[in-house]
């Protein structure tokens, strides 16, 4: 495990309804599950492998997922506490939030 485990990519896995963080070696240290409802992406659960906690994986994962949602033209509903807290700290994504 490297000191900096920030994922290099965040990919949507449509068949599993989740975004996955991926390290350069292909390891998936975290994922964010979602459902699409009324055209918006509803984040339901985010999980980071305990071996990677505190290394920025969750934040990089959510940021990458939100950028992809923005590019798709959809909005975001944050049921997941981690995504909700991230959005509260990062007002640059406020335009995506649906209540």
Backbone atoms as SQL, in Angstrom:
CREATE TABLE atoms (id INTEGER PRIMARY KEY, chain TEXT, resi INTEGER, resn TEXT, atom TEXT, x REAL, y REAL, z REAL);
INSERT INTO atoms VALUES
  (1, 'A', 1, 'UNK', 'N', 0.850, -1.186, 0.000),
  (2, 'A', 1, 'UNK', 'CA', 0.000, 0.000, 0.000),
  (3, 'A', 1, 'UNK', 'C', 0.887, 1.237, 0.000),
  (4, 'A', 2, 'UNK', 'N', 0.570, 2.199, -0.829),
  (5, 'A', 2, 'UNK', 'CA', 1.355, 3.414, -0.894),
  (6, 'A', 2, 'UNK', 'C', 0.895, 4.401, 0.171),
  (7, 'A', 3, 'UNK', 'N', 1.746, 5.395, 0.461),
  (8, 'A', 3, 'UNK', 'CA', 1.360, 6.423, 1.421),
  (9, 'A', 3, 'UNK', 'C', 0.186, 7.236, 0.902),
  (10, 'A', 4, 'UNK', 'N', 0.141, 7.487, -0.385),
  (11, 'A', 4, 'UNK', 'CA', -0.939, 8.258, -0.982),
  (12, 'A', 4, 'UNK', 'C', -1.787, 7.313, -1.811),
  (13, 'A', 5, 'UNK', 'N', -2.944, 6.957, -1.285),
  (14, 'A', 5, 'UNK', 'CA', -3.802, 5.994, -1.971),
  (15, 'A', 5, 'UNK', 'C', -4.912, 6.675, -2.751),
  (16, 'A', 6, 'UNK', 'N', -4.748, 7.949, -3.114),
  (17, 'A', 6, 'UNK', 'CA', -5.770, 8.606, -3.920),
  (18, 'A', 6, 'UNK', 'C', -5.948, 7.832, -5.211),
  (19, 'A', 7, 'UNK', 'N', -7.191, 7.503, -5.540),
  (20, 'A', 7, 'UNK', 'CA', -7.410, 6.742, -6.776),
  (21, 'A', 7, 'UNK', 'C', -7.047, 7.569, -8.003),
  (22, 'A', 8, 'UNK', 'N', -6.552, 6.886, -9.000),
  (23, 'A', 8, 'UNK', 'CA', -6.231, 7.537, -10.263),
  (24, 'A', 8, 'UNK', 'C', -7.474, 7.692, -11.117),
  (25, 'A', 9, 'UNK', 'N', -8.439, 6.802, -10.931),
  (26, 'A', 9, 'UNK', 'CA', -9.663, 6.864, -11.721),
  (27, 'A', 9, 'UNK', 'C', -10.867, 6.562, -10.844),
  (28, 'A', 10, 'UNK', 'N', -11.994, 7.086, -11.264),
  (29, 'A', 10, 'UNK', 'CA', -13.281, 6.739, -10.681),
  (30, 'A', 10, 'UNK', 'C', -14.138, 6.320, -11.857),
  (31, 'A', 11, 'UNK', 'N', -14.604, 5.081, -11.799),
  (32, 'A', 11, 'UNK', 'CA', -15.369, 4.529, -12.917),
  (33, 'A', 11, 'UNK', 'C', -16.762, 4.143, -12.451),
  (34, 'A', 12, 'UNK', 'N', -17.736, 4.365, -13.317),
  (35, 'A', 12, 'UNK', 'CA', -19.081, 3.894, -13.024),
  (36, 'A', 12, 'UNK', 'C', -19.189, 2.453, -13.517),
  (37, 'A', 13, 'UNK', 'N', -19.748, 1.599, -12.678),
  (38, 'A', 13, 'UNK', 'CA', -19.990, 0.206, -13.039),
  (39, 'A', 13, 'UNK', 'C', -21.507, 0.054, -13.078),
  (40, 'A', 14, 'UNK', 'N', -22.060, 0.265, -14.260),
  (41, 'A', 14, 'UNK', 'CA', -23.521, 0.299, -14.425),
  (42, 'A', 14, 'UNK', 'C', -24.181, -0.995, -13.970),
  (43, 'A', 15, 'UNK', 'N', -23.549, -2.131, -14.221),
  (44, 'A', 15, 'UNK', 'CA', -24.168, -3.412, -13.880),
  (45, 'A', 15, 'UNK', 'C', -24.282, -3.619, -12.374),
  (46, 'A', 16, 'UNK', 'N', -23.510, -2.861, -11.606),
  (47, 'A', 16, 'UNK', 'CA', -23.562, -2.980, -10.152),
  (48, 'A', 16, 'UNK', 'C', -24.108, -1.719, -9.501),
  (49, 'A', 17, 'UNK', 'N', -24.511, -0.743, -10.306),
  (50, 'A', 17, 'UNK', 'CA', -25.036, 0.531, -9.794),
  (51, 'A', 17, 'UNK', 'C', -24.105, 1.146, -8.752),
  (52, 'A', 18, 'UNK', 'N', -22.843, 1.319, -9.149),
  (53, 'A', 18, 'UNK', 'CA', -21.897, 1.949, -8.246),
  (54, 'A', 18, 'UNK', 'C', -20.744, 2.586, -8.996),
  (55, 'A', 19, 'UNK', 'N', -20.129, 3.543, -8.342),
  (56, 'A', 19, 'UNK', 'CA', -18.882, 4.141, -8.801),
  (57, 'A', 19, 'UNK', 'C', -17.775, 3.456, -8.022),
  (58, 'A', 20, 'UNK', 'N', -16.672, 3.151, -8.693),
  (59, 'A', 20, 'UNK', 'CA', -15.538, 2.524, -8.030),
  (60, 'A', 20, 'UNK', 'C', -14.298, 3.388, -8.167),
  (61, 'A', 21, 'UNK', 'N', -13.572, 3.533, -7.061),
  (62, 'A', 21, 'UNK', 'CA', -12.259, 4.154, -7.093),
  (63, 'A', 21, 'UNK', 'C', -11.274, 3.063, -7.499),
  (64, 'A', 22, 'UNK', 'N', -10.327, 3.404, -8.362),
  (65, 'A', 22, 'UNK', 'CA', -9.326, 2.418, -8.798),
  (66, 'A', 22, 'UNK', 'C', -7.932, 3.009, -8.668),
  (67, 'A', 23, 'UNK', 'N', -7.062, 2.223, -8.063),
  (68, 'A', 23, 'UNK', 'CA', -5.655, 2.596, -7.976),
  (69, 'A', 23, 'UNK', 'C', -4.956, 2.158, -9.254),
  (70, 'A', 24, 'UNK', 'N', -3.762, 2.671, -9.520),
  (71, 'A', 24, 'UNK', 'CA', -3.052, 2.305, -10.755),
  (72, 'A', 24, 'UNK', 'C', -2.857, 0.798, -10.939),
  (73, 'A', 25, 'UNK', 'N', -2.769, 0.041, -9.843),
  (74, 'A', 25, 'UNK', 'CA', -2.580, -1.403, -9.971),
  (75, 'A', 25, 'UNK', 'C', -3.897, -2.170, -10.142),
  (76, 'A', 26, 'UNK', 'N', -5.029, -1.444, -10.242),
  (77, 'A', 26, 'UNK', 'CA', -6.328, -2.069, -10.443),
  (78, 'A', 26, 'UNK', 'C', -7.098, -2.343, -9.168),
  (79, 'A', 27, 'UNK', 'N', -6.471, -2.131, -8.028),
  (80, 'A', 27, 'UNK', 'CA', -7.143, -2.324, -6.751),
  (81, 'A', 27, 'UNK', 'C', -8.329, -1.368, -6.629),
  (82, 'A', 28, 'UNK', 'N', -9.431, -1.870, -6.073),
  (83, 'A', 28, 'UNK', 'CA', -10.619, -1.043, -5.821),
  (84, 'A', 28, 'UNK', 'C', -10.706, -0.820, -4.311),
  (85, 'A', 29, 'UNK', 'N', -10.193, 0.326, -3.834),
  (86, 'A', 29, 'UNK', 'CA', -10.199, 0.576, -2.396),
  (87, 'A', 29, 'UNK', 'C', -11.522, 1.130, -1.868),
  (88, 'A', 30, 'UNK', 'N', -12.428, 1.489, -2.764),
  (89, 'A', 30, 'UNK', 'CA', -13.701, 2.026, -2.299),
  (90, 'A', 30, 'UNK', 'C', -14.721, 2.111, -3.409),
  (91, 'A', 31, 'UNK', 'N', -15.993, 2.217, -2.992),
  (92, 'A', 31, 'UNK', 'CA', -17.073, 2.345, -3.961),
  (93, 'A', 31, 'UNK', 'C', -18.212, 3.151, -3.358),
  (94, 'A', 32, 'UNK', 'N', -19.039, 3.698, -4.221),
  (95, 'A', 32, 'UNK', 'CA', -20.232, 4.444, -3.831),
  (96, 'A', 32, 'UNK', 'C', -21.411, 3.874, -4.612),
  (97, 'A', 33, 'UNK', 'N', -22.370, 3.314, -3.884),
  (98, 'A', 33, 'UNK', 'CA', -23.548, 2.722, -4.519),
  (99, 'A', 33, 'UNK', 'C', -24.596, 3.796, -4.779),
  (100, 'A', 34, 'UNK', 'N', -25.367, 3.586, -5.840),
  (101, 'A', 34, 'UNK', 'CA', -26.405, 4.552, -6.197),
  (102, 'A', 34, 'UNK', 'C', -27.564, 3.859, -6.890),
  (103, 'A', 35, 'UNK', 'N', -28.665, 4.581, -6.982),
  (104, 'A', 35, 'UNK', 'CA', -29.792, 4.212, -7.831),
  (105, 'A', 35, 'UNK', 'C', -30.165, 5.466, -8.603),
  (106, 'A', 36, 'UNK', 'N', -30.746, 5.283, -9.760),
  (107, 'A', 36, 'UNK', 'CA', -31.251, 6.427, -10.526),
  (108, 'A', 36, 'UNK', 'C', -32.754, 6.477, -10.300),
  (109, 'A', 37, 'UNK', 'N', -33.205, 7.624, -9.814),
  (110, 'A', 37, 'UNK', 'CA', -34.621, 7.793, -9.506),
  (111, 'A', 37, 'UNK', 'C', -35.062, 9.162, -10.008),
  (112, 'A', 38, 'UNK', 'N', -36.109, 9.172, -10.800),
  (113, 'A', 38, 'UNK', 'CA', -36.626, 10.415, -11.379),
  (114, 'A', 38, 'UNK', 'C', -35.531, 11.204, -12.097),
  (115, 'A', 39, 'UNK', 'N', -34.607, 10.500, -12.711),
  (116, 'A', 39, 'UNK', 'CA', -33.545, 11.130, -13.475),
  (117, 'A', 39, 'UNK', 'C', -32.356, 11.603, -12.664),
  (118, 'A', 40, 'UNK', 'N', -32.415, 11.487, -11.349),
  (119, 'A', 40, 'UNK', 'CA', -31.307, 11.906, -10.490),
  (120, 'A', 40, 'UNK', 'C', -30.545, 10.698, -9.966),
  (121, 'A', 41, 'UNK', 'N', -29.289, 10.908, -9.606),
  (122, 'A', 41, 'UNK', 'CA', -28.461, 9.868, -9.015),
  (123, 'A', 41, 'UNK', 'C', -28.609, 9.968, -7.501),
  (124, 'A', 42, 'UNK', 'N', -29.120, 8.906, -6.907),
  (125, 'A', 42, 'UNK', 'CA', -29.332, 8.861, -5.463),
  (126, 'A', 42, 'UNK', 'C', -28.228, 8.000, -4.852),
  (127, 'A', 43, 'UNK', 'N', -27.317, 8.649, -4.117),
  (128, 'A', 43, 'UNK', 'CA', -26.227, 7.925, -3.473),
  (129, 'A', 43, 'UNK', 'C', -26.761, 7.303, -2.185),
  (130, 'A', 44, 'UNK', 'N', -26.622, 5.972, -2.078),
  (131, 'A', 44, 'UNK', 'CA', -27.188, 5.247, -0.950),
  (132, 'A', 44, 'UNK', 'C', -26.148, 4.744, 0.049),
  (133, 'A', 45, 'UNK', 'N', -24.931, 4.491, -0.417),
  (134, 'A', 45, 'UNK', 'CA', -23.923, 3.919, 0.476),
  (135, 'A', 45, 'UNK', 'C', -22.538, 4.117, -0.124),
  (136, 'A', 46, 'UNK', 'N', -21.595, 4.500, 0.715),
  (137, 'A', 46, 'UNK', 'CA', -20.192, 4.618, 0.303),
  (138, 'A', 46, 'UNK', 'C', -19.355, 3.797, 1.270),
  (139, 'A', 47, 'UNK', 'N', -18.400, 3.074, 0.716),
  (140, 'A', 47, 'UNK', 'CA', -17.561, 2.212, 1.550),
  (141, 'A', 47, 'UNK', 'C', -16.115, 2.281, 1.079),
  (142, 'A', 48, 'UNK', 'N', -15.209, 2.429, 2.044),
  (143, 'A', 48, 'UNK', 'CA', -13.770, 2.407, 1.767),
  (144, 'A', 48, 'UNK', 'C', -13.173, 1.270, 2.579),
  (145, 'A', 49, 'UNK', 'N', -12.343, 0.466, 1.928),
  (146, 'A', 49, 'UNK', 'CA', -11.650, -0.624, 2.609),
  (147, 'A', 49, 'UNK', 'C', -10.890, -0.037, 3.805),
  (148, 'A', 50, 'UNK', 'N', -11.012, -0.649, 4.988),
  (149, 'A', 50, 'UNK', 'CA', -10.339, -0.118, 6.174),
  (150, 'A', 50, 'UNK', 'C', -8.838, 0.116, 5.987),
  (151, 'A', 51, 'UNK', 'N', -8.201, -0.650, 5.136),
  (152, 'A', 51, 'UNK', 'CA', -6.763, -0.471, 4.889),
  (153, 'A', 51, 'UNK', 'C', -6.461, 0.869, 4.216),
  (154, 'A', 52, 'UNK', 'N', -7.464, 1.518, 3.639),
  (155, 'A', 52, 'UNK', 'CA', -7.264, 2.764, 2.913),
  (156, 'A', 52, 'UNK', 'C', -7.948, 3.962, 3.571),
  (157, 'A', 53, 'UNK', 'N', -8.578, 3.756, 4.722),
  (158, 'A', 53, 'UNK', 'CA', -9.247, 4.860, 5.404),
  (159, 'A', 53, 'UNK', 'C', -8.259, 5.938, 5.804),
  (160, 'A', 54, 'UNK', 'N', -8.713, 7.179, 5.747),
  (161, 'A', 54, 'UNK', 'CA', -7.880, 8.310, 6.134),
  (162, 'A', 54, 'UNK', 'C', -6.841, 8.711, 5.110),
  (163, 'A', 55, 'UNK', 'N', -6.919, 8.146, 3.903),
  (164, 'A', 55, 'UNK', 'CA', -5.931, 8.436, 2.867),
  (165, 'A', 55, 'UNK', 'C', -6.521, 9.219, 1.691),
  (166, 'A', 56, 'UNK', 'N', -7.734, 9.716, 1.851),
  (167, 'A', 56, 'UNK', 'CA', -8.337, 10.528, 0.802),
  (168, 'A', 56, 'UNK', 'C', -9.102, 9.759, -0.254),
  (169, 'A', 57, 'UNK', 'N', -9.210, 8.457, -0.093),
  (170, 'A', 57, 'UNK', 'CA', -9.894, 7.641, -1.098),
  (171, 'A', 57, 'UNK', 'C', -11.363, 8.020, -1.203),
  (172, 'A', 58, 'UNK', 'N', -12.042, 8.124, -0.069),
  (173, 'A', 58, 'UNK', 'CA', -13.472, 8.448, -0.085),
  (174, 'A', 58, 'UNK', 'C', -13.750, 9.792, -0.715),
  (175, 'A', 59, 'UNK', 'N', -12.970, 10.795, -0.363),
  (176, 'A', 59, 'UNK', 'CA', -13.164, 12.126, -0.937),
  (177, 'A', 59, 'UNK', 'C', -12.903, 12.145, -2.434),
  (178, 'A', 60, 'UNK', 'N', -11.829, 11.480, -2.864),
  (179, 'A', 60, 'UNK', 'CA', -11.528, 11.426, -4.297),
  (180, 'A', 60, 'UNK', 'C', -12.610, 10.650, -5.045),
  (181, 'A', 61, 'UNK', 'N', -13.110, 9.602, -4.424),
  (182, 'A', 61, 'UNK', 'CA', -14.184, 8.813, -5.027),
  (183, 'A', 61, 'UNK', 'C', -15.435, 9.654, -5.225),
  (184, 'A', 62, 'UNK', 'N', -15.858, 10.342, -4.189),
  (185, 'A', 62, 'UNK', 'CA', -17.076, 11.155, -4.287),
  (186, 'A', 62, 'UNK', 'C', -16.878, 12.299, -5.273),
  (187, 'A', 63, 'UNK', 'N', -15.738, 12.958, -5.239),
  (188, 'A', 63, 'UNK', 'CA', -15.485, 14.053, -6.185),
  (189, 'A', 63, 'UNK', 'C', -15.546, 13.548, -7.625),
  (190, 'A', 64, 'UNK', 'N', -14.920, 12.412, -7.889),
  (191, 'A', 64, 'UNK', 'CA', -14.947, 11.848, -9.239),
  (192, 'A', 64, 'UNK', 'C', -16.341, 11.455, -9.665),
  (193, 'A', 65, 'UNK', 'N', -17.102, 10.873, -8.746),
  (194, 'A', 65, 'UNK', 'CA', -18.482, 10.492, -9.053),
  (195, 'A', 65, 'UNK', 'C', -19.330, 11.726, -9.336),
  (196, 'A', 66, 'UNK', 'N', -19.175, 12.761, -8.523),
  (197, 'A', 66, 'UNK', 'CA', -19.964, 13.981, -8.723),
  (198, 'A', 66, 'UNK', 'C', -19.628, 14.654, -10.048),
  (199, 'A', 67, 'UNK', 'N', -18.372, 14.627, -10.433),
  (200, 'A', 67, 'UNK', 'CA', -18.000, 15.201, -11.731),
  (201, 'A', 67, 'UNK', 'C', -18.665, 14.436, -12.877),
  (202, 'A', 68, 'UNK', 'N', -18.749, 13.123, -12.742),
  (203, 'A', 68, 'UNK', 'CA', -19.408, 12.329, -13.781),
  (204, 'A', 68, 'UNK', 'C', -20.913, 12.590, -13.805),
  (205, 'A', 69, 'UNK', 'N', -21.500, 12.756, -12.622),
  (206, 'A', 69, 'UNK', 'CA', -22.925, 13.097, -12.575),
  (207, 'A', 69, 'UNK', 'C', -23.153, 14.456, -13.226),
  (208, 'A', 70, 'UNK', 'N', -22.294, 15.410, -12.916),
  (209, 'A', 70, 'UNK', 'CA', -22.419, 16.744, -13.522),
  (210, 'A', 70, 'UNK', 'C', -22.341, 16.644, -15.047),
  (211, 'A', 71, 'UNK', 'N', -21.394, 15.880, -15.547),
  (212, 'A', 71, 'UNK', 'CA', -21.227, 15.731, -17.000),
  (213, 'A', 71, 'UNK', 'C', -22.447, 15.079, -17.648),
  (214, 'A', 72, 'UNK', 'N', -23.161, 14.257, -16.887),
  (215, 'A', 72, 'UNK', 'CA', -24.346, 13.590, -17.428),
  (216, 'A', 72, 'UNK', 'C', -25.585, 14.482, -17.429),
  (217, 'A', 73, 'UNK', 'N', -25.502, 15.614, -16.735),
  (218, 'A', 73, 'UNK', 'CA', -26.642, 16.523, -16.670),
  (219, 'A', 73, 'UNK', 'C', -27.674, 16.139, -15.620),
  (220, 'A', 74, 'UNK', 'N', -27.366, 15.173, -14.802),
  (221, 'A', 74, 'UNK', 'CA', -28.292, 14.738, -13.752),
  (222, 'A', 74, 'UNK', 'C', -28.039, 15.497, -12.456),
  (223, 'A', 75, 'UNK', 'N', -28.950, 15.335, -11.523),
  (224, 'A', 75, 'UNK', 'CA', -28.794, 15.882, -10.191),
  (225, 'A', 75, 'UNK', 'C', -28.415, 14.788, -9.215),
  (226, 'A', 76, 'UNK', 'N', -28.223, 15.192, -7.961),
  (227, 'A', 76, 'UNK', 'CA', -27.777, 14.270, -6.914),
  (228, 'A', 76, 'UNK', 'C', -28.700, 14.367, -5.706),
  (229, 'A', 77, 'UNK', 'N', -29.038, 13.209, -5.173),
  (230, 'A', 77, 'UNK', 'CA', -29.705, 13.113, -3.880),
  (231, 'A', 77, 'UNK', 'C', -28.769, 12.302, -2.993),
  (232, 'A', 78, 'UNK', 'N', -28.404, 12.854, -1.842),
  (233, 'A', 78, 'UNK', 'CA', -27.442, 12.203, -0.955),
  (234, 'A', 78, 'UNK', 'C', -28.156, 11.578, 0.234),
  (235, 'A', 79, 'UNK', 'N', -28.439, 10.292, 0.144),
  (236, 'A', 79, 'UNK', 'CA', -28.944, 9.554, 1.298),
  (237, 'A', 79, 'UNK', 'C', -27.791, 9.023, 2.137),
  (238, 'A', 80, 'UNK', 'N', -26.669, 8.783, 1.498),
  (239, 'A', 80, 'UNK', 'CA', -25.469, 8.296, 2.164),
  (240, 'A', 80, 'UNK', 'C', -24.882, 9.412, 3.044),
  (241, 'A', 81, 'UNK', 'N', -24.638, 9.147, 4.321),
  (242, 'A', 81, 'UNK', 'CA', -24.079, 10.181, 5.204),
  (243, 'A', 81, 'UNK', 'C', -22.724, 10.728, 4.748),
  (244, 'A', 82, 'UNK', 'N', -21.872, 9.876, 4.175),
  (245, 'A', 82, 'UNK', 'CA', -20.560, 10.349, 3.721),
  (246, 'A', 82, 'UNK', 'C', -20.720, 11.335, 2.572),
  (247, 'A', 83, 'UNK', 'N', -21.555, 11.010, 1.586),
  (248, 'A', 83, 'UNK', 'CA', -21.772, 11.903, 0.445),
  (249, 'A', 83, 'UNK', 'C', -22.433, 13.194, 0.919),
  (250, 'A', 84, 'UNK', 'N', -23.374, 13.084, 1.827),
  (251, 'A', 84, 'UNK', 'CA', -24.053, 14.265, 2.369),
  (252, 'A', 84, 'UNK', 'C', -23.055, 15.200, 3.047),
  (253, 'A', 85, 'UNK', 'N', -22.160, 14.641, 3.854),
  (254, 'A', 85, 'UNK', 'CA', -21.147, 15.448, 4.536),
  (255, 'A', 85, 'UNK', 'C', -20.166, 16.061, 3.536),
  (256, 'A', 86, 'UNK', 'N', -19.802, 15.308, 2.515),
  (257, 'A', 86, 'UNK', 'CA', -18.896, 15.831, 1.485),
  (258, 'A', 86, 'UNK', 'C', -19.533, 17.030, 0.789),
  (259, 'A', 87, 'UNK', 'N', -20.793, 16.891, 0.433),
  (260, 'A', 87, 'UNK', 'CA', -21.496, 17.989, -0.248),
  (261, 'A', 87, 'UNK', 'C', -21.602, 19.222, 0.643),
  (262, 'A', 88, 'UNK', 'N', -21.776, 19.033, 1.930),
  (263, 'A', 88, 'UNK', 'CA', -21.850, 20.159, 2.860),
  (264, 'A', 88, 'UNK', 'C', -20.529, 20.914, 2.933),
  (265, 'A', 89, 'UNK', 'N', -19.424, 20.213, 2.734),
  (266, 'A', 89, 'UNK', 'CA', -18.098, 20.839, 2.783),
  (267, 'A', 89, 'UNK', 'C', -17.634, 21.388, 1.440),
  (268, 'A', 90, 'UNK', 'N', -18.281, 20.983, 0.368),
  (269, 'A', 90, 'UNK', 'CA', -17.833, 21.367, -0.978),
  (270, 'A', 90, 'UNK', 'C', -18.981, 22.020, -1.738),
  (271, 'A', 91, 'UNK', 'N', -19.142, 23.283, -1.508),
  (272, 'A', 91, 'UNK', 'CA', -20.258, 24.043, -2.090),
  (273, 'A', 91, 'UNK', 'C', -20.193, 24.146, -3.608),
  (274, 'A', 92, 'UNK', 'N', -19.056, 23.789, -4.202),
  (275, 'A', 92, 'UNK', 'CA', -18.950, 23.842, -5.658),
  (276, 'A', 92, 'UNK', 'C', -19.880, 22.834, -6.339),
  (277, 'A', 93, 'UNK', 'N', -20.417, 21.912, -5.560),
  (278, 'A', 93, 'UNK', 'CA', -21.354, 20.924, -6.114),
  (279, 'A', 93, 'UNK', 'C', -22.808, 21.224, -5.756),
  (280, 'A', 94, 'UNK', 'N', -23.049, 22.358, -5.127),
  (281, 'A', 94, 'UNK', 'CA', -24.398, 22.707, -4.682),
  (282, 'A', 94, 'UNK', 'C', -25.423, 22.704, -5.806),
  (283, 'A', 95, 'UNK', 'N', -24.986, 23.059, -7.006),
  (284, 'A', 95, 'UNK', 'CA', -25.906, 23.091, -8.143),
  (285, 'A', 95, 'UNK', 'C', -26.449, 21.712, -8.508),
  (286, 'A', 96, 'UNK', 'N', -25.782, 20.655, -8.064),
  (287, 'A', 96, 'UNK', 'CA', -26.216, 19.289, -8.376),
  (288, 'A', 96, 'UNK', 'C', -27.264, 18.764, -7.400),
  (289, 'A', 97, 'UNK', 'N', -27.312, 19.353, -6.229),
  (290, 'A', 97, 'UNK', 'CA', -28.110, 18.804, -5.124),
  (291, 'A', 97, 'UNK', 'C', -29.598, 19.024, -5.358),
  (292, 'A', 98, 'UNK', 'N', -30.321, 17.911, -5.268),
  (293, 'A', 98, 'UNK', 'CA', -31.782, 17.930, -5.325),
  (294, 'A', 98, 'UNK', 'C', -32.282, 17.585, -3.942),
  (295, 'A', 99, 'UNK', 'N', -33.285, 18.261, -3.504),
  (296, 'A', 99, 'UNK', 'CA', -33.802, 18.005, -2.158),
  (297, 'A', 99, 'UNK', 'C', -35.136, 17.306, -2.233);
